[in-house]
């Protein structure tokens, strides 16, 4: 199963609490990788690099907050709101779309692999 913007909320909402936390931990890691890809992209200007890193960092900031909310069960934070926030940032900086999409998909693939090894 491939994770997409359209099926994200349904799939991630269906995960156990432990798997949801793991997914967001993987996503946090992969967003840092995406940030590194952007800062080393010689095809874009320094201003575009800074803007890209700013928006990936904004997503990362929220993802780390989501990990804490999920782990501590502090309150409900719907997956619909998470994906809306993520792509709200992408809309502000479209050049991060491919890296953010990669991070989401890679995180889900990593989670599926971890589940299969249990």
N, C-alpha and C positions, 0 to 999 in steps of 0.2 A: 504494500500500500504506500502510495506517495503522498506526502504531506503537501497541501497547497493552501493558499490564502483562503480558498472557499471552504475547505473541509477542516481547517485548523481547529476551530472552536469545538467542533463535534469530536474530533479525534483526541485532542488534549484533554477535554473535559471527561472523556471516558477512561482516562488513565487512573490507576490507583494513586493515592497521595504520594507514596514513595516514588513511583515512576514519574509522576509529574514533577517532583522536586529534582529528580535525576535529569529529566529533560531540560529543565531550566538551568541546571548546573552545566550541562553540556552546551546549551545555547550561550551561556555566559562565556564559556571558554572559546567557542567558535566565533563569537562576536569580537573577541580580542584578536583572533587570527584575521578576521575580516578587516579590522582596523590596521593591522600590520600590512595587509595587502594594499590598502588604500595609501598608506604613507610611503610605500615603495613604488607606487605607480608613476612611472616617468612620463606617461601619456597625458597627465593632467597637470594643471598649474598648482603652484603652492597654495594659492587661495582655495582652489577646489579640494586639495588634500585636507586643508584645515577644516573646511566646511563638512567634508565627508566624515572626518574623524569626530567632529562635534556631534553630528547626528547619530553616528554609531554609538558614541559615548552616551548620548541621551537614552537610546534604547537599552544599552547595557545597564545604565543607572536604574531603569525601571525593572529590568529583568532581575537584577540582584535584589531589589525590593520585593519582587514577586516570590523569589525563593524564600525569603524570610516569612512572608505572609503565609505561604503554603506550609512551610516546615512547622511553624508555630500555630497554624490554624487560627490566625488573628482575626480574620474577617473574610467575607466572600469577595473575591476579585475574579470576575468572570473572564473566561478565555476570549469571549467576543470582544471585551474591552482591551485585552492585551493585544490581539492581532490588529485591532483598529488603531491602537497607539503606535504599534510598530510601523504600520503602513502610512500612518499620519506623518511619521518622521521621514519615511521614504519619499512621500509626496513633497516634503520640504526640500529634499536633496535626492532627486531621482538617480543620480550616479551611484548611489549605494544599493540600489535595488538588487543587482545580481549578487553582491556580497551578502546582503541580509537574507536573501532567498536561499543562498548556499548554506548559510549558518543554520537556518531553520531546518532545512532538509537533512543536512549532515547530523544535526543534533538528534533528529528523529531516527535516522538510520543507526546512529550509535546506540540509542535507547533500545531499538529492536534487537540489535546484536547483543547487548547486555542482557536483555530478557531471555534470549535464546540460550545463553550460557548459564542460566540459573538452574 
